[in-house]
Amino acid sequence: MIETPKVIQTEAQLVAAIPIQCGGAAIRTVMGPGISELRSTLEKQGIKATGAWLGHHFRMPTDTFDFEIAIPVAQKCTPAGRVKMSELPAGKVAQTVYHGGYEGLGNAWGEFIAWAKQNDVKYTGEFWEQYTVGPEAGDAKSFRTTLTLKLA
């Protein structure tokens, strides 16, 4: 289930990121190692996260995904291994919060995209999902994922 979407203005947000291109089936296998690598790199450099980790997608997926596994930061990190600096763009976005386990994200995005179309909200294809409450909460019903569509 998603909350009622809203349109808001956002500021640019620095993120430490690992670029990924993969098929849909590989997403589950790249996320864990990617977030571990990001956290380790930031810890070694003494840089603290300013928010929950996220997946920043540059286009709507086809048979492949083109995205970054990212963590918001207040200061730049030194590129190391696959980790580089990037940013979430400033601008108008549509945003909602999905309540539930990760297996329901596809349906949540479908509901969100349907809302955008029904409300004539034009989006660019760039989007991100930020995992604000995850497995550390225990029960998947407690998970919260913020879904964001960059608007045209």
ROTI-703453 format. One record per residue (C-alpha): residue number from 0; residue in one letter; chain; x, y, z. Coordinates in steps of 0.2 Angstrom, whole numbers, plus 2048, in hexadecimal, padded with zeros to 3 digits. Example, Ala and Ser with C-alpha at 12.3 -4.5 7.8 and 13.67 -1.06 7.14 Angstrom:
2
  pado  kevo  filum    X    Y    Z
     0     A      A  83E  7EA  827
     1     S      A  844  7FB  824
***
This chain:
152
  pado  kevo  filum    X    Y    Z
     0     M      A  800  800  800
     1     I      A  806  812  7FC
     2     E      A  802  822  804
     3     T      A  7FA  830  7FA
     4     P      A  807  836  7EF
     5     K      A  80C  849  7EF
     6     V      A  816  854  7E4
     7     I      A  824  85D  7EC
     8     Q      A  834  867  7E8
     9     T      A  844  85F  7EE
    10     E      A  856  866  7EF
    11     A      A  865  85D  7E8
    12     Q      A  86C  84F  7F4
    13     L      A  87E  849  7F3
    14     V      A  87F  836  7F3
    15     A      A  88D  82A  7F4
    16     A      A  889  81D  7E6
    17     I      A  88D  80D  7DD
    18     P      A  887  80D  7CB
    19     I      A  87E  7FC  7C6
    20     Q      A  878  7F6  7B6
    21     C      A  86F  7E5  7B7
    22     G      A  860  7DA  7B3
    23     G      A  851  7DA  7BE
    24     A      A  855  7C9  7C5
    25     A      A  867  7CF  7CB
    26     I      A  860  7DE  7D5
    27     R      A  85E  7D3  7E5
    28     T      A  870  7CD  7E3
    29     V      A  879  7DE  7E0
    30     M      A  870  7E8  7EE
    31     G      A  877  7E0  7FE
    32     P      A  889  7E0  7F8
    33     G      A  887  7F2  7F1
    34     I      A  880  7F9  801
    35     S      A  88E  7F0  80B
    36     E      A  89B  7F7  800
    37     L      A  894  809  801
    38     R      A  892  808  814
    39     S      A  8A4  802  816
    40     T      A  8AB  80F  80B
    41     L      A  8A3  81D  814
    42     E      A  8A8  816  825
    43     K      A  8BA  815  820
    44     Q      A  8B9  827  81A
    45     G      A  8B0  82D  82A
    46     I      A  8A1  833  820
    47     K      A  890  831  828
    48     A      A  880  82D  81F
    49     T      A  872  83B  81F
    50     G      A  864  830  81B
    51     A      A  85F  81E  816
    52     W      A  866  815  807
    53     L      A  85D  815  7F7
    54     G      A  85D  80F  7E5
    55     H      A  85E  81D  7D8
    56     H      A  858  818  7C7
    57     F      A  85C  822  7B8
    58     R      A  84E  81B  7AD
    59     M      A  83F  810  7AE
    60     P      A  845  7FE  7AD
    61     T      A  844  7F3  79E
    62     D      A  84D  7E2  79E
    63     T      A  85B  7EB  7A7
    64     F      A  85C  7F8  7B5
    65     D      A  868  807  7B5
    66     F      A  869  80E  7C6
    67     E      A  874  812  7D5
    68     I      A  874  80A  7E6
    69     A      A  877  81A  7F1
    70     I      A  878  822  802
    71     P      A  874  834  806
    72     V      A  883  83E  80D
    73     A      A  887  850  812
    74     Q      A  899  850  80B
    75     K      A  8A2  848  7FD
    76     C      A  8AB  838  7FE
    77     T      A  8BB  833  7F5
    78     P      A  8B7  827  7E7
    79     A      A  8BC  815  7EC
    80     G      A  8B9  805  7E3
    81     R      A  8A8  806  7DB
    82     V      A  8A3  814  7E7
    83     K      A  8A1  826  7DF
    84     M      A  898  836  7E3
    85     S      A  887  83A  7DB
    86     E      A  877  843  7DF
    87     L      A  865  842  7DF
    88     P      A  85F  851  7D4
    89     A      A  856  860  7DB
    90     G      A  844  864  7D3
    91     K      A  832  85F  7D4
    92     V      A  82E  84D  7D9
    93     A      A  81F  842  7DD
    94     Q      A  822  838  7EC
    95     T      A  819  82B  7F7
    96     V      A  81D  81E  804
    97     Y      A  81A  80C  802
    98     H      A  816  801  811
    99     G      A  81C  7EF  810
   100     G      A  829  7E3  80B
   101     Y      A  834  7E5  7FC
   102     E      A  82B  7D7  7F3
   103     G      A  81C  7E4  7F1
   104     L      A  827  7F2  7E9
   105     G      A  822  7EE  7D8
   106     N      A  810  7EF  7DB
   107     A      A  813  7FF  7E5
   108     W      A  81C  807  7D6
   109     G      A  80D  801  7CB
   110     E      A  801  80A  7D7
   111     F      A  80C  81A  7D7
   112     I      A  80E  81A  7C4
   113     A      A  7FB  818  7C2
   114     W      A  7F8  827  7CE
   115     A      A  804  831  7C4
   116     K      A  7FB  82D  7B3
   117     Q      A  7EA  830  7BB
   118     N      A  7EF  841  7C1
   119     D      A  7F9  846  7B1
   120     V      A  809  847  7BB
   121     K      A  817  846  7AE
   122     Y      A  827  83D  7B4
   123     T      A  838  83C  7AC
   124     G      A  83B  829  7AF
   125     E      A  848  82D  7BC
   126     F      A  843  827  7CD
   127     W      A  84A  821  7DE
   128     E      A  844  816  7EC
   129     Q      A  84B  81A  7FE
   130     Y      A  84A  80C  80A
   131     T      A  846  816  81A
   132     V      A  840  807  825
   133     G      A  846  7F5  820
   134     P      A  84A  7E4  827
   135     E      A  851  7EC  837
   136     A      A  83F  7EF  83C
   137     G      A  83B  7DD  83C
   138     D      A  82A  7DA  834
   139     A      A  829  7DE  822
   140     K      A  818  7E7  825
   141     S      A  823  7F5  82E
   142     F      A  82E  7F8  81F
   143     R      A  82D  809  817
   144     T      A  834  80E  806
   145     T      A  832  820  7FF
   146     L      A  82F  81F  7ED
   147     T      A  834  82F  7E2
   148     L      A  830  833  7D0
   149     K      A  83A  842  7C8
   150     L      A  82D  84D  7BF
   151     A      A  82F  854  7AE
***
